[in-house]
Amino acid sequence: MKKHSIRFILLFLITGFSLTGTAQVRTLHFTLDDVIRISREQSPRAIMARHRFRSSYWEFRTHKAKFRPSLTLRGTLPDLNRSIDKITLPDGSDAFVERSLASYTISAFLSQNIAPTGGSIFMSSEMQRIDLLKDDQTTSNYLSTQVSIGLRQPIKAHNSFRWERKIEPLKYEAAQKNYVESLEQVSLTAVNYFFNLALAQVNLQIARLNYANNDTLYQIAKGRYNIGTIAENELLQMELAFLTSSTDLNAAGIQLEINRFQLRSFLGYNKNVDIELIIPIEIPELEVDMNRALEQAHANNPEIIDLQRQLLEADESVAEAKAERGLQADLFASFGLTQQSPAIENVYKGTQDQERLRVGLEVPILDWGLAKGRFKMAQSNQEVTRTNVMQDEIDFDQNVMLQVMQFNLQDEQLRIAAKSDTVAQLRYNVTKQRFYIGKIDVTDLNIALTERDNATRNYLTALQNYWSYFFNIRRLTLYDFQRELPLNEDFETLVE
């Protein structure tokens, strides 16, 4: 591990500048790792990501259930009918007849979709009873279908089942990767909120130190002015610096509270929790290989999976438009055993065959090129999708390469920022001592002060940039380059 020194801002806990009174407040001290861990466990964004994944999980479960046997029990108990209806008599004439009857039906229906063909098979068993209600007596009759086996099969039609079995697993895989990516995005956001608050803490400490120094320097300047060793404009300049430092102190306190509120809200804490940060002083000794990053990004990133899904959906649209051209046909066939009897014990004796066969045809004669137009449109959309996918892959690769190059530079940038901060602090200390003995004027002192403060802030910004690029590369590749393992989650636990 590499250690980068920074003078007074590292490994410190700053006393909070509170604007909220003296209510019961817990003060929690967090490192960067703490903030990232808590944000992934309990932040509202992480919770929403979990629920989005659960929705995708049950959508995929619904898809899988479509290709498993389905058993349904149906019943009508009873269906009462008392009415006057027109019926056809045995001699062929029609008459209006008063009817009073009750019917009962119970059936079991087992079906299974067939993905390779787009059809389905079924098996059913049914029992029916009819009661003819008369004033003096009730007559019952039973009809049983012991078993009926059938097939429904489209012929030369679009097979949506086959395409679903290709597309839905990709959608679920993308949902898994999206969840992992969402957690990495949460980590990246946590890094930014962490360093925003850390910078506000450092700004407050700088503002306090500058206020105390400017107060001292202003008192020294008044003494020198009284004995005539400095001009009035230098005294006024010191007074202005003192007033400005007072304003800066107030602004830094307010900004600290704003940034603290943002981090607290992001982590899911209420106003009774105060947060103080411990700034990290170590970074991983890591350089990411470009080719390795591209390989892992193509293997893991959900954007790549979505591009594959778009190509499949475009291919499906072409296949559907092609299937809708010309002859359309479907087949329905069934075979069963049935019997009827006024006594229930006889409806399973001497059963009779029951067969059905239906072949439906639809042949377009004149559609003015409608089917052809749909097919050509689907082909054009397919080419557009392919072009967009190719361009998106190129842009994706360029983004990964740019992020890797930027990350591999951050180590050196951080080292330079740390050195600059140390040099700027030494220069300010020397300049301040020389000002005390009257060797330099207030302008040089203010320049040294500004450079010192900027160097301190630049170091924190460089540290923030390092960790931002670090987690952004993890988000793009879904790969842990420290442990050399793909990022993953326990998805079974998520849906319990």
Residue pairs with C-beta under 8 A, 6 or more apart in sequence:
1 282
1 283
1 284
1 285
2 282
2 283
2 285
2 411
3 281
3 282
4 281
4 283
4 414
4 415
4 418
5 281
5 418
5 422
6 281
6 418
6 421
6 422
6 456
6 459
7 421
7 422
7 425
7 456
8 205
9 202
9 205
9 279
9 456
9 459
9 460
10 279
10 281
11 278
11 279
11 281
12 205
12 278
12 279
13 29
13 276
13 278
14 201
14 202
14 204
14 205
14 276
16 27
16 256
16 260
16 274
16 276
17 204
17 252
17 253
17 256
17 257
18 25
18 257
18 274
19 253
19 254
19 257
20 257
20 271
23 272
24 272
25 272
25 273
25 274
26 272
26 273
26 274
27 274
27 275
27 276
28 273
28 274
28 275
28 276
29 276
29 277
29 278
30 38
30 194
30 275
30 276
30 277
30 278
31 277
31 278
31 280
32 191
32 194
32 277
32 279
32 280
32 467
35 190
35 191
35 193
35 194
35 263
35 267
35 277
36 187
36 190
36 191
36 194
38 267
39 45
39 46
39 186
39 187
39 189
39 190
39 266
39 267
40 46
40 183
40 186
40 187
40 190
42 267
42 268
43 186
43 190
43 266
43 267
43 268
44 266
44 268
45 182
45 185
45 186
45 189
45 266
46 182
46 183
46 186
49 179
49 182
49 183
49 186
50 179
50 494
52 175
52 178
52 179
52 182
53 175
53 176
53 178
53 179
53 491
53 494
53 495
54 494
54 495
56 171
56 172
56 175
56 178
57 172
57 175
57 491
57 494
57 495
58 495
59 171
59 172
60 168
60 169
60 171
60 172
60 175
63 164
63 168
63 172
66 113
66 161
66 164
67 113
67 115
67 161
67 165
68 112
69 110
69 111
69 112
70 110
70 111
70 112
71 108
71 109
71 110
72 108
72 109
72 110
72 111
73 106
73 107
73 108
73 109
74 105
74 106
74 107
74 108
74 109
75 105
75 106
75 107
76 103
76 104
76 105
76 106
77 104
77 105
77 106
78 102
78 103
78 104
79 102
79 103
79 104
79 105
80 101
80 102
81 99
81 100
81 101
81 102
81 103
82 99
82 100
82 101
82 133
83 98
83 99
84 96
84 97
84 98
84 99
85 96
85 97
85 99
86 94
86 95
86 96
86 97
87 94
87 95
87 96
87 97
88 94
89 95
100 132
100 133
100 134
101 130
101 131
101 132
101 133
102 130
102 131
102 133
103 128
103 129
103 130
103 131
104 128
104 129
104 130
104 131
105 126
105 127
105 128
105 129
106 126
106 127
107 124
107 125
107 126
107 127
107 145
108 124
108 125
108 126
109 122
109 123
109 124
110 122
110 123
110 124
111 120
111 121
111 122
111 123
112 120
112 121
112 122
113 119
113 120
113 161
114 120
114 121
114 153
114 161
115 159
115 161
115 162
115 164
115 165
116 159
116 162
117 153
117 159
118 153
118 154
118 157
118 158
118 159
118 160
118 161
118 162
119 151
119 152
119 153
119 154
119 331
120 151
120 152
120 153
121 149
121 150
121 151
121 152
122 149
122 150
122 151
122 152
123 147
123 148
123 149
123 150
124 145
124 147
124 148
124 150
124 336
125 145
125 146
125 147
125 148
126 144
126 145
126 148
127 142
127 143
127 144
127 145
127 347
128 142
128 143
128 144
129 140
129 141
129 142
129 143
129 344
130 140
130 141
130 143
131 138
131 139
131 140
132 138
132 139
132 140
132 141
139 342
140 342
141 340
141 341
141 342
142 340
142 341
142 342
142 343
142 344
142 346
142 347
143 338
143 339
143 340
143 347
144 338
144 339
144 340
144 347
144 348
144 351
145 336
145 337
145 338
145 354
146 336
146 337
146 338
146 339
146 348
146 351
147 336
147 337
148 334
148 335
148 336
148 337
148 354
149 334
149 335
149 336
150 332
150 333
150 334
150 335
150 356
151 331
151 332
151 333
151 334
152 330
152 331
152 332
153 330
153 331
153 332
154 329
154 330
154 331
155 328
155 329
155 330
155 331
156 323
156 326
156 327
156 328
156 329
157 323
157 328
157 329
157 330
158 319
158 320
158 323
158 324
159 323
160 320
163 312
163 316
163 319
166 312
167 309
167 312
167 313
167 316
170 305
170 308
170 309
170 312
171 309
173 305
174 302
174 305
174 306
174 309
175 302
176 489
176 491
177 300
177 301
177 302
177 305
177 478
178 302
179 489
179 491
179 494
180 478
180 487
180 488
180 489
181 301
181 302
181 475
181 478
183 489
184 471
184 474
184 475
184 478
184 487
185 475
187 471
187 474
187 475
188 468
188 471
188 472
188 475
189 266
190 266
190 267
191 464
191 467
191 468
191 471
192 464
192 468
193 259
193 262
193 263
193 266
194 263
194 277
195 460
195 461
195 463
195 464
195 467
196 259
196 262
196 263
197 256
197 259
197 260
197 262
197 263
197 275
197 277
198 277
198 279
198 460
199 259
199 457
199 460
199 461
199 464
200 252
200 255
200 256
200 258
200 259
200 260
201 256
201 276
201 277
202 456
202 457
202 460
203 252
203 255
203 256
203 457
204 249
204 252
204 253
204 255
204 256
206 252
206 453
206 456
207 245
207 248
207 249
207 251
207 252
207 253
208 249
210 245
210 248
210 249
210 449
210 453
211 242
211 245
211 246
211 248
211 249
213 245
213 432
213 449
214 238
214 241
214 242
214 244
214 245
215 242
215 245
217 238
217 241
217 242
217 435
217 442
217 445
218 238
218 239
218 241
218 242
220 436
221 230
221 234
221 235
221 238
221 239
221 442
222 235
224 230
224 235
224 438
225 231
225 232
225 234
225 235
229 438
234 441
234 442
237 442
237 443
237 446
238 442
241 442
241 446
260 274
260 275
263 275
264 270
264 271
264 273
264 275
267 275
269 275
279 460
279 463
280 463
280 467
283 411
283 414
283 463
283 466
283 467
284 470
284 482
286 470
286 481
286 482
287 408
287 411
288 404
288 407
288 408
288 473
288 481
290 401
290 404
290 405
292 481
293 400
293 401
293 404
293 473
293 476
293 477
293 479
293 481
294 397
294 400
294 401
296 477
296 478
296 479
296 486
297 304
297 396
297 397
297 400
297 476
297 477
297 478
297 479
298 304
299 486
300 477
300 478
300 479
300 486
300 487
301 396
301 476
301 477
301 478
303 392
303 396
304 393
304 396
307 389
307 392
307 393
310 385
310 388
310 389
311 385
311 386
311 389
313 385
314 378
314 381
314 382
314 385
314 386
315 382
317 378
317 381
317 382
318 375
318 378
318 379
318 382
320 378
321 371
321 374
321 375
321 377
321 378
321 379
322 375
322 378
324 371
324 374
324 375
325 371
325 372
325 375
326 363
326 364
326 371
327 361
327 362
327 363
328 361
328 362
328 363
329 359
329 360
329 361
329 362
330 359
330 360
331 358
331 359
331 360
332 356
332 357
332 358
332 359
332 360
333 356
333 357
333 358
334 354
334 355
334 356
335 353
335 354
335 355
336 353
336 354
336 355
337 351
337 352
337 353
337 354
338 351
338 352
338 353
338 354
339 346
339 347
339 348
339 349
339 350
339 351
339 352
340 347
341 347
341 349
364 371
399 476
400 473
400 476
400 477
403 469
403 472
403 473
403 476
404 473
406 469
407 466
407 469
407 470
407 472
407 473
410 462
410 465
410 466
410 469
410 470
411 466
413 462
413 465
413 466
414 459
414 462
414 463
414 466
416 462
417 455
417 458
417 459
417 461
417 462
417 463
418 459
418 462
420 455
420 458
420 459
421 455
421 456
421 458
421 459
423 455
424 448
424 451
424 452
424 454
424 455
424 456
425 452
425 455
425 456
427 448
427 451
427 452
428 448
428 449
428 451
428 452
431 440
431 444
431 445
431 448
432 445
432 448
434 440
435 441
435 442
435 444
435 445
473 481
474 480
474 481
474 487
478 486
478 487
479 485
479 486
479 487
480 486
480 487
